[in-house]
Amino acid sequence: MNEESLLPVDRFLQTLEIVRREGEHLDWSRGRLAAESIDAEWVRAADDAPERAERMEAFVSRFGRMQDTIADKLLPRWLLALAETPGSQIEVLNRAERLGVIEDLEDWLEVRRLRDRLVHEYMRDPETFAEDLCRTRAHTDMLLDTYERVRRFAVERMGLDSTAVPVSLAGAE
């Protein structure tokens, strides 16, 4: 069965599972950077430390991918599963905020700008890149929390069977 023939709720659940896996990988990458004291010198030294550069690249890539998947795929598919018509990304994010699956629209817009800077202005300015990288580590919780909110919404408000919904990243459910 190809993806186009799936019901909206099935596409939503498939995408939710993808976001779950992305969340596991992102959290793992963040953990690998947790002990690092990231500043401009740390960023500059990545040129001569391939493992450091690789850890940094993996984290930035995973952060951007999860943010993109949630905003561009998961939330619109979630709205379709609710029999709503998703609009522009800002409209989707506004609706998600009103329904409680994202906490703050302004935070989401800041994360989008941060992701764009990290991806498109990669290490041109080590000071700014280091600051953005530190902010990204902190904003990772927002992405992981959004996954948890969407999955709880699916069970509690959409009435989906909890065994059909991907597991919590916290492992408690």
Z-matrix of the N, CA and C atoms (Angstrom, degrees):
N
C 1 1.452
C 2 1.529 1 108.19
N 3 1.323 2 116.57 1 125.68
C 4 1.459 3 118.66 2 179.77
C 5 1.528 4 109.98 3 -85.36
N 6 1.327 5 114.73 4 164.06
C 7 1.461 6 121.03 5 -174.15
C 8 1.521 7 112.75 6 -61.60
N 9 1.321 8 118.34 7 -33.24
C 10 1.457 9 121.27 8 -178.33
C 11 1.528 10 112.11 9 -66.32
N 12 1.329 11 118.03 10 -26.26
C 13 1.455 12 120.20 11 -177.66
C 14 1.531 13 112.77 12 -89.20
N 15 1.320 14 117.93 13 -1.74
C 16 1.457 15 121.25 14 179.49
C 17 1.528 16 110.92 15 -75.37
N 18 1.305 17 115.46 16 150.81
C 19 1.457 18 120.63 17 172.39
C 20 1.529 19 108.97 18 -69.79
N 21 1.319 20 118.48 19 153.28
C 22 1.468 21 120.65 20 -179.72
C 23 1.528 22 113.57 21 -53.52
N 24 1.309 23 117.69 22 -38.61
C 25 1.464 24 119.15 23 -179.42
C 26 1.532 25 111.02 24 -67.47
N 27 1.317 26 117.09 25 -34.87
C 28 1.469 27 120.18 26 178.59
C 29 1.527 28 111.12 27 -69.21
N 30 1.325 29 116.66 28 -41.36
C 31 1.473 30 120.59 29 176.46
C 32 1.524 31 109.88 30 -62.31
N 33 1.326 32 116.30 31 -42.18
C 34 1.464 33 121.45 32 177.36
C 35 1.532 34 110.18 33 -58.76
N 36 1.330 35 117.29 34 -48.79
C 37 1.470 36 120.30 35 -178.20
C 38 1.530 37 111.79 36 -64.99
N 39 1.327 38 117.62 37 -37.81
C 40 1.467 39 120.25 38 175.88
C 41 1.528 40 110.59 39 -61.91
N 42 1.309 41 116.43 40 -42.84
C 43 1.458 42 120.80 41 -179.74
C 44 1.524 43 110.42 42 -68.41
N 45 1.314 44 117.06 43 -37.74
C 46 1.461 45 120.60 44 177.00
C 47 1.530 46 110.51 45 -61.16
N 48 1.319 47 117.17 46 -38.49
C 49 1.474 48 120.66 47 177.01
C 50 1.529 49 110.82 48 -65.99
N 51 1.307 50 117.25 49 -39.18
C 52 1.468 51 120.40 50 176.94
C 53 1.532 52 109.60 51 -61.92
N 54 1.317 53 116.54 52 -44.36
C 55 1.473 54 120.30 53 179.68
C 56 1.533 55 110.10 54 -64.41
N 57 1.311 56 117.82 55 -37.56
C 58 1.471 57 120.23 56 176.48
C 59 1.525 58 110.87 57 -57.94
N 60 1.322 59 115.88 58 -48.12
C 61 1.478 60 119.53 59 179.57
C 62 1.516 61 110.91 60 -64.26
N 63 1.326 62 117.00 61 -42.00
C 64 1.468 63 120.19 62 177.11
C 65 1.525 64 110.27 63 -60.58
N 66 1.331 65 116.61 64 -39.16
C 67 1.460 66 120.87 65 178.88
C 68 1.514 67 112.54 66 -64.06
N 69 1.320 68 116.86 67 -41.12
C 70 1.474 69 119.90 68 176.37
C 71 1.520 70 110.77 69 -60.50
N 72 1.308 71 116.80 70 -45.66
C 73 1.466 72 121.22 71 -178.56
C 74 1.531 73 111.38 72 -67.06
N 75 1.326 74 116.47 73 -41.43
C 76 1.457 75 120.12 74 178.99
C 77 1.525 76 110.92 75 -63.71
N 78 1.307 77 117.12 76 -45.49
C 79 1.461 78 120.50 77 -179.65
C 80 1.527 79 110.70 78 -63.00
N 81 1.330 80 116.88 79 -38.90
C 82 1.466 81 120.75 80 177.33
C 83 1.530 82 110.25 81 -63.32
N 84 1.327 83 116.89 82 -44.93
C 85 1.467 84 120.27 83 179.20
C 86 1.523 85 111.09 84 -63.88
N 87 1.322 86 116.59 85 -40.57
C 88 1.464 87 119.35 86 177.26
C 89 1.526 88 109.91 87 -60.77
N 90 1.313 89 116.71 88 -41.31
C 91 1.464 90 120.49 89 178.24
C 92 1.515 91 112.88 90 -60.56
N 93 1.311 92 117.13 91 -34.61
C 94 1.465 93 120.61 92 178.66
C 95 1.522 94 111.87 93 -69.79
N 96 1.332 95 117.41 94 -22.04
C 97 1.464 96 121.09 95 177.44
C 98 1.528 97 112.23 96 -97.83
N 99 1.327 98 117.59 97 -8.88
C 100 1.469 99 121.46 98 -172.20
C 101 1.522 100 113.32 99 -58.56
N 102 1.306 101 117.24 100 -37.16
C 103 1.464 102 120.14 101 -176.77
C 104 1.524 103 112.45 102 -80.70
N 105 1.321 104 116.53 103 -10.24
C 106 1.462 105 120.93 104 -177.36
C 107 1.522 106 111.18 105 -80.35
N 108 1.302 107 115.85 106 140.30
C 109 1.456 108 122.15 107 172.76
C 110 1.526 109 106.32 108 -96.82
N 111 1.313 110 115.54 109 95.17
C 112 1.458 111 120.63 110 -170.96
C 113 1.529 112 110.46 111 -86.35
N 114 1.313 113 113.85 112 122.15
C 115 1.462 114 121.83 113 174.37
C 116 1.527 115 107.52 114 -145.52
N 117 1.327 116 117.01 115 -174.57
C 118 1.466 117 120.47 116 -176.49
C 119 1.525 118 111.34 117 -60.62
N 120 1.312 119 118.05 118 -38.48
C 121 1.475 120 120.77 119 179.48
C 122 1.522 121 111.03 120 -65.33
N 123 1.314 122 116.30 121 -39.16
C 124 1.457 123 120.71 122 178.44
C 125 1.526 124 109.34 123 -61.97
N 126 1.323 125 116.91 124 -42.52
C 127 1.465 126 121.48 125 179.14
C 128 1.527 127 109.96 126 -65.12
N 129 1.328 128 117.49 127 -46.23
C 130 1.474 129 120.58 128 179.44
C 131 1.532 130 110.99 129 -59.79
N 132 1.318 131 116.79 130 -39.55
C 133 1.461 132 121.23 131 -177.60
C 134 1.526 133 112.56 132 -68.56
N 135 1.325 134 117.26 133 -15.59
C 136 1.469 135 120.02 134 179.41
C 137 1.522 136 111.65 135 -63.05
N 138 1.339 137 117.25 136 -25.33
C 139 1.464 138 120.32 137 177.65
C 140 1.521 139 111.83 138 -61.35
N 141 1.325 140 116.56 139 -30.79
C 142 1.465 141 121.26 140 -178.54
C 143 1.527 142 112.64 141 -106.79
N 144 1.315 143 117.12 142 6.90
C 145 1.465 144 121.49 143 -179.38
C 146 1.521 145 108.26 144 -131.25
N 147 1.335 146 116.87 145 86.72
C 148 1.469 147 120.46 146 -174.68
C 149 1.533 148 114.11 147 -56.37
N 150 1.331 149 117.84 148 -36.36
C 151 1.466 150 118.40 149 -179.60
C 152 1.523 151 110.66 150 -67.78
N 153 1.323 152 116.89 151 -39.23
C 154 1.464 153 120.94 152 176.96
C 155 1.529 154 109.67 153 -62.56
N 156 1.313 155 116.24 154 -46.12
C 157 1.467 156 120.30 155 179.52
C 158 1.523 157 110.46 156 -61.19
N 159 1.313 158 116.57 157 -40.13
C 160 1.454 159 120.39 158 -179.83
C 161 1.532 160 111.46 159 -66.38
N 162 1.327 161 117.68 160 -42.14
C 163 1.466 162 121.09 161 177.26
C 164 1.530 163 110.47 162 -61.96
N 165 1.328 164 115.67 163 -43.35
C 166 1.452 165 121.12 164 179.90
C 167 1.532 166 110.36 165 -64.09
N 168 1.318 167 116.56 166 -46.60
C 169 1.469 168 121.27 167 179.43
C 170 1.527 169 111.21 168 -61.45
N 171 1.324 170 117.10 169 -42.70
C 172 1.467 171 120.17 170 -179.97
C 173 1.524 172 110.48 171 -62.23
N 174 1.320 173 116.49 172 -44.45
C 175 1.455 174 119.74 173 -179.67
C 176 1.525 175 111.46 174 -63.16
N 177 1.326 176 116.94 175 -49.11
C 178 1.471 177 121.30 176 -179.00
C 179 1.531 178 110.11 177 -61.03
N 180 1.309 179 116.94 178 -44.08
C 181 1.458 180 121.40 179 -179.77
C 182 1.529 181 111.39 180 -63.41
N 183 1.315 182 116.22 181 -45.03
C 184 1.466 183 119.98 182 -178.68
C 185 1.527 184 111.55 183 -67.81
N 186 1.318 185 116.66 184 -37.19
C 187 1.460 186 120.64 185 176.60
C 188 1.534 187 109.72 186 -62.14
N 189 1.314 188 116.21 187 -50.23
C 190 1.461 189 120.58 188 179.81
C 191 1.510 190 112.77 189 -61.50
N 192 1.327 191 116.10 190 -41.37
C 193 1.468 192 120.13 191 -179.14
C 194 1.528 193 110.77 192 -64.59
N 195 1.336 194 117.25 193 -45.72
C 196 1.461 195 119.07 194 -178.45
C 197 1.523 196 110.66 195 -66.25
N 198 1.313 197 117.00 196 -41.41
C 199 1.462 198 120.39 197 178.39
C 200 1.530 199 110.15 198 -60.90
N 201 1.317 200 116.10 199 -45.26
C 202 1.471 201 120.73 200 178.64
C 203 1.525 202 111.25 201 -62.46
N 204 1.319 203 117.29 202 -46.24
C 205 1.460 204 120.28 203 -176.90
C 206 1.527 205 111.05 204 -63.05
N 207 1.330 206 116.42 205 -42.70
C 208 1.467 207 118.62 206 179.21
C 209 1.521 208 110.50 207 -63.76
N 210 1.332 209 116.69 208 -52.10
C 211 1.466 210 120.33 209 -174.00
C 212 1.522 211 113.19 210 -71.64
N 213 1.331 212 117.27 211 -39.55
C 214 1.468 213 120.67 212 -173.41
C 215 1.525 214 114.29 213 -90.49
N 216 1.329 215 117.16 214 -24.42
C 217 1.469 216 119.26 215 -175.04
C 218 1.522 217 113.17 216 -123.44
N 219 1.342 218 116.34 217 -55.21
C 220 1.464 219 118.92 218 -172.68
C 221 1.528 220 112.30 219 -61.95
N 222 1.321 221 117.60 220 -53.90
C 223 1.465 222 119.05 221 -175.78
C 224 1.531 223 112.62 222 -63.78
N 225 1.347 224 120.12 223 -43.12
C 226 1.472 225 117.96 224 175.07
C 227 1.536 226 113.00 225 -62.25
N 228 1.324 227 117.36 226 -37.96
C 229 1.470 228 119.59 227 179.84
C 230 1.525 229 110.78 228 -71.08
N 231 1.311 230 116.71 229 -33.07
C 232 1.466 231 121.54 230 175.33
C 233 1.533 232 109.08 231 -62.40
N 234 1.337 233 117.03 232 -45.33
C 235 1.461 234 119.83 233 178.24
C 236 1.525 235 111.44 234 -63.31
N 237 1.323 236 117.18 235 -40.47
C 238 1.475 237 119.83 236 176.61
C 239 1.526 238 110.80 237 -61.39
N 240 1.330 239 117.17 238 -39.16
C 241 1.467 240 121.18 239 178.15
C 242 1.527 241 110.87 240 -65.69
N 243 1.333 242 116.59 241 -24.33
C 244 1.471 243 121.81 242 175.81
C 245 1.531 244 111.18 243 -87.18
N 246 1.329 245 117.00 244 5.08
C 247 1.469 246 123.84 245 -178.32
C 248 1.524 247 111.53 246 66.73
N 249 1.324 248 115.95 247 30.80
C 250 1.456 249 121.92 248 174.28
C 251 1.519 250 108.10 249 -107.11
N 252 1.310 251 115.85 250 158.32
C 253 1.455 252 120.90 251 177.66
C 254 1.522 253 108.35 252 -101.69
N 255 1.336 254 116.83 253 114.28
C 256 1.458 255 117.89 254 179.20
C 257 1.527 256 110.55 255 -70.67
N 258 1.306 257 115.75 256 146.31
C 259 1.458 258 120.58 257 177.98
C 260 1.510 259 109.79 258 -107.99
N 261 1.318 260 115.35 259 -138.40
C 262 1.466 261 120.64 260 177.43
C 263 1.530 262 109.21 261 -66.30
N 264 1.317 263 116.00 262 167.19
C 265 1.460 264 119.15 263 -179.24
C 266 1.527 265 111.23 264 -59.34
N 267 1.311 266 118.17 265 -40.42
C 268 1.466 267 120.59 266 179.95
C 269 1.529 268 110.52 267 -64.94
N 270 1.331 269 116.82 268 -36.67
C 271 1.465 270 120.17 269 177.18
C 272 1.525 271 110.92 270 -67.29
N 273 1.315 272 116.47 271 -40.54
C 274 1.466 273 120.85 272 177.88
C 275 1.526 274 110.05 273 -63.35
N 276 1.328 275 116.85 274 -44.98
C 277 1.462 276 120.49 275 179.89
C 278 1.532 277 110.99 276 -65.64
N 279 1.319 278 117.10 277 -39.37
C 280 1.469 279 120.37 278 176.17
C 281 1.522 280 110.97 279 -60.08
N 282 1.327 281 116.76 280 -45.44
C 283 1.467 282 120.84 281 179.78
C 284 1.524 283 110.47 282 -64.49
N 285 1.318 284 116.42 283 -41.31
C 286 1.465 285 120.45 284 178.80
C 287 1.528 286 110.79 285 -62.57
N 288 1.317 287 116.38 286 -37.71
C 289 1.469 288 119.74 287 177.21
C 290 1.532 289 110.17 288 -66.20
N 291 1.328 290 116.88 289 -45.11
C 292 1.468 291 120.10 290 -179.77
C 293 1.528 292 111.88 291 -62.07
N 294 1.331 293 116.61 292 -33.97
C 295 1.466 294 120.24 293 179.89
C 296 1.530 295 112.97 294 -88.32
N 297 1.319 296 116.64 295 -2.02
C 298 1.460 297 120.82 296 172.53
C 299 1.514 298 116.96 297 86.97
N 300 1.333 299 118.11 298 12.35
C 301 1.474 300 117.26 299 179.12
C 302 1.526 301 112.47 300 -92.24
N 303 1.314 302 117.38 301 -16.44
C 304 1.464 303 119.04 302 165.02
C 305 1.523 304 106.15 303 -121.52
N 306 1.310 305 114.50 304 143.51
C 307 1.461 306 119.12 305 -174.08
C 308 1.524 307 112.54 306 -78.65
N 309 1.343 308 116.21 307 -40.97
C 310 1.461 309 118.44 308 -173.80
C 311 1.524 310 110.18 309 -148.92
N 312 1.306 311 116.12 310 119.07
C 313 1.463 312 121.87 311 -179.17
C 314 1.524 313 111.72 312 -59.15
N 315 1.316 314 117.46 313 -42.10
C 316 1.470 315 120.85 314 -179.05
C 317 1.524 316 111.20 315 -61.40
N 318 1.325 317 117.01 316 -37.86
C 319 1.472 318 119.91 317 176.47
C 320 1.528 319 110.45 318 -62.91
N 321 1.338 320 116.28 319 -40.25
C 322 1.467 321 119.79 320 178.95
C 323 1.521 322 111.52 321 -64.30
N 324 1.322 323 115.59 322 -40.67
C 325 1.463 324 118.89 323 178.93
C 326 1.529 325 110.57 324 -66.36
N 327 1.327 326 117.36 325 -37.32
C 328 1.468 327 120.78 326 176.34
C 329 1.532 328 110.65 327 -64.82
N 330 1.326 329 116.71 328 -41.20
C 331 1.469 330 119.96 329 178.10
C 332 1.522 331 110.43 330 -62.61
N 333 1.306 332 117.69 331 -37.96
C 334 1.466 333 121.15 332 178.43
C 335 1.525 334 110.66 333 -63.80
N 336 1.339 335 116.47 334 -44.86
C 337 1.466 336 120.30 335 177.71
C 338 1.529 337 110.84 336 -63.82
N 339 1.314 338 116.18 337 -41.56
C 340 1.460 339 121.59 338 178.69
C 341 1.530 340 110.27 339 -61.77
N 342 1.305 341 117.08 340 -46.08
C 343 1.466 342 121.89 341 177.73
C 344 1.525 343 110.76 342 -58.94
N 345 1.329 344 116.56 343 -43.98
C 346 1.462 345 120.06 344 179.04
C 347 1.528 346 111.63 345 -61.94
N 348 1.321 347 116.29 346 -42.38
C 349 1.475 348 119.08 347 178.86
C 350 1.520 349 111.07 348 -64.00
N 351 1.307 350 117.39 349 -44.13
C 352 1.462 351 120.48 350 -178.33
C 353 1.519 352 111.94 351 -64.77
N 354 1.312 353 116.53 352 -38.70
C 355 1.464 354 120.59 353 -176.80
C 356 1.523 355 111.92 354 -80.38
N 357 1.321 356 117.53 355 -41.96
C 358 1.466 357 120.65 356 -171.77
C 359 1.521 358 114.29 357 -96.57
N 360 1.316 359 117.37 358 -19.07
C 361 1.459 360 119.60 359 -179.31
C 362 1.519 361 110.05 360 -118.54
N 363 1.296 362 114.49 361 34.29
C 364 1.449 363 123.46 362 -174.01
C 365 1.530 364 113.40 363 -49.14
N 366 1.283 365 115.89 364 110.14
C 367 1.467 366 125.55 365 170.11
C 368 1.529 367 115.54 366 57.15
N 369 1.311 368 118.72 367 24.97
C 370 1.465 369 119.14 368 173.37
C 371 1.518 370 110.61 369 -69.25
N 372 1.304 371 115.85 370 -37.45
C 373 1.457 372 122.45 371 179.78
C 374 1.531 373 107.12 372 -125.31
N 375 1.341 374 117.53 373 101.70
C 376 1.469 375 119.97 374 -175.21
C 377 1.532 376 114.03 375 -57.35
N 378 1.326 377 117.95 376 -33.78
C 379 1.468 378 119.91 377 179.74
C 380 1.528 379 110.47 378 -64.85
N 381 1.323 380 115.75 379 -50.56
C 382 1.460 381 120.21 380 -179.43
C 383 1.523 382 110.90 381 -66.06
N 384 1.327 383 116.59 382 -40.92
C 385 1.462 384 119.99 383 179.53
C 386 1.525 385 110.35 384 -61.46
N 387 1.331 386 117.80 385 -42.96
C 388 1.466 387 121.39 386 179.01
C 389 1.525 388 110.82 387 -62.31
N 390 1.334 389 117.22 388 -43.33
C 391 1.467 390 121.13 389 178.01
C 392 1.528 391 110.48 390 -61.88
N 393 1.326 392 115.94 391 -45.31
C 394 1.459 393 119.89 392 179.78
C 395 1.526 394 111.35 393 -65.07
N 396 1.312 395 117.07 394 -38.62
C 397 1.462 396 120.53 395 178.82
C 398 1.527 397 110.30 396 -63.43
N 399 1.309 398 117.59 397 -41.54
C 400 1.474 399 121.19 398 177.34
C 401 1.530 400 110.54 399 -64.68
N 402 1.316 401 117.80 400 -41.38
C 403 1.464 402 120.92 401 176.77
C 404 1.527 403 110.60 402 -62.23
N 405 1.312 404 115.45 403 -39.50
C 406 1.464 405 120.07 404 -179.28
C 407 1.519 406 111.01 405 -63.11
N 408 1.334 407 116.21 406 -40.96
C 409 1.470 408 118.03 407 177.25
C 410 1.522 409 110.04 408 -57.65
N 411 1.331 410 116.92 409 -42.07
C 412 1.459 411 120.57 410 -179.73
C 413 1.536 412 111.68 411 -68.87
N 414 1.331 413 117.80 412 -37.93
C 415 1.469 414 121.21 413 -178.27
C 416 1.532 415 113.06 414 -75.97
N 417 1.299 416 117.16 415 -10.24
C 418 1.466 417 119.56 416 176.90
C 419 1.521 418 110.52 417 -58.06
N 420 1.335 419 116.88 418 -37.70
C 421 1.463 420 119.76 419 178.76
C 422 1.525 421 111.51 420 -59.41
N 423 1.324 422 117.42 421 -35.33
C 424 1.455 423 120.64 422 179.59
C 425 1.534 424 110.58 423 -63.71
N 426 1.331 425 116.85 424 -42.29
C 427 1.464 426 119.77 425 178.98
C 428 1.524 427 110.99 426 -65.53
N 429 1.322 428 116.43 427 -44.97
C 430 1.463 429 120.57 428 179.67
C 431 1.530 430 110.59 429 -63.81
N 432 1.324 431 116.87 430 -39.16
C 433 1.456 432 121.55 431 178.55
C 434 1.532 433 110.62 432 -65.70
N 435 1.320 434 117.43 433 -37.89
C 436 1.466 435 120.27 434 178.52
C 437 1.522 436 110.11 435 -62.02
N 438 1.331 437 116.94 436 -42.94
C 439 1.472 438 119.75 437 176.08
C 440 1.529 439 109.69 438 -56.17
N 441 1.336 440 116.27 439 -48.63
C 442 1.463 441 120.36 440 -177.89
C 443 1.526 442 111.62 441 -61.91
N 444 1.320 443 117.48 442 -40.14
C 445 1.465 444 121.33 443 179.95
C 446 1.531 445 111.19 444 -65.58
N 447 1.338 446 116.36 445 -42.02
C 448 1.465 447 119.90 446 179.82
C 449 1.528 448 109.78 447 -65.36
N 450 1.319 449 117.18 448 -43.87
C 451 1.470 450 118.56 449 -178.85
C 452 1.527 451 111.39 450 -66.39
N 453 1.331 452 117.79 451 -38.44
C 454 1.475 453 120.14 452 176.38
C 455 1.536 454 110.69 453 -64.53
N 456 1.338 455 116.29 454 -41.10
C 457 1.462 456 120.90 455 177.56
C 458 1.530 457 109.64 456 -58.62
N 459 1.324 458 116.18 457 -42.35
C 460 1.465 459 120.68 458 -178.04
C 461 1.524 460 111.34 459 -60.41
N 462 1.314 461 117.06 460 -39.56
C 463 1.466 462 120.72 461 -178.96
C 464 1.526 463 110.91 462 -80.95
N 465 1.333 464 116.16 463 -49.62
C 466 1.462 465 120.02 464 -171.29
C 467 1.522 466 113.96 465 -78.92
N 468 1.316 467 117.51 466 -37.42
C 469 1.468 468 118.80 467 -173.37
C 470 1.520 469 113.54 468 -109.02
N 471 1.334 470 116.63 469 -25.32
C 472 1.465 471 119.04 470 177.09
C 473 1.526 472 110.76 471 -92.99
N 474 1.328 473 116.04 472 -15.66
C 475 1.455 474 120.66 473 178.84
C 476 1.511 475 114.54 474 74.82
N 477 1.335 476 117.33 475 22.16
C 478 1.461 477 119.40 476 178.92
C 479 1.527 478 109.78 477 -74.41
N 480 1.303 479 115.35 478 145.35
C 481 1.462 480 121.37 479 178.17
C 482 1.523 481 108.81 480 -61.23
N 483 1.319 482 116.45 481 127.85
C 484 1.473 483 120.37 482 -177.05
C 485 1.517 484 112.51 483 -60.84
N 486 1.333 485 117.89 484 -23.44
C 487 1.461 486 119.15 485 177.95
C 488 1.527 487 112.04 486 -76.77
N 489 1.331 488 116.86 487 -16.35
C 490 1.467 489 120.64 488 178.33
C 491 1.525 490 111.67 489 -90.10
N 492 1.319 491 116.14 490 -14.85
C 493 1.470 492 121.84 491 -177.59
C 494 1.527 493 108.69 492 -94.04
N 495 1.324 494 118.04 493 135.69
C 496 1.480 495 119.64 494 178.51
C 497 1.525 496 111.17 495 -54.26
N 498 1.307 497 115.75 496 153.61
C 499 1.459 498 122.36 497 -176.77
C 500 1.522 499 111.29 498 -69.44
N 501 1.307 500 114.21 499 161.48
C 502 1.459 501 121.74 500 176.20
C 503 1.525 502 109.74 501 -68.47
N 504 1.309 503 116.34 502 145.42
C 505 1.467 504 120.36 503 174.87
C 506 1.519 505 110.66 504 -71.30
N 507 1.336 506 116.44 505 -23.53
C 508 1.451 507 121.21 506 179.43
C 509 1.527 508 111.19 507 -75.42
N 510 1.327 509 116.96 508 -16.22
C 511 1.446 510 120.95 509 178.16
C 512 1.513 511 113.35 510 76.56
N 513 1.327 512 117.95 511 -0.55
C 514 1.463 513 120.70 512 -176.89
C 515 1.524 514 112.71 513 -81.22
N 516 1.320 515 116.62 514 -18.55
C 517 1.463 516 118.42 515 -176.06
C 518 1.501 517 111.41 516 -111.37
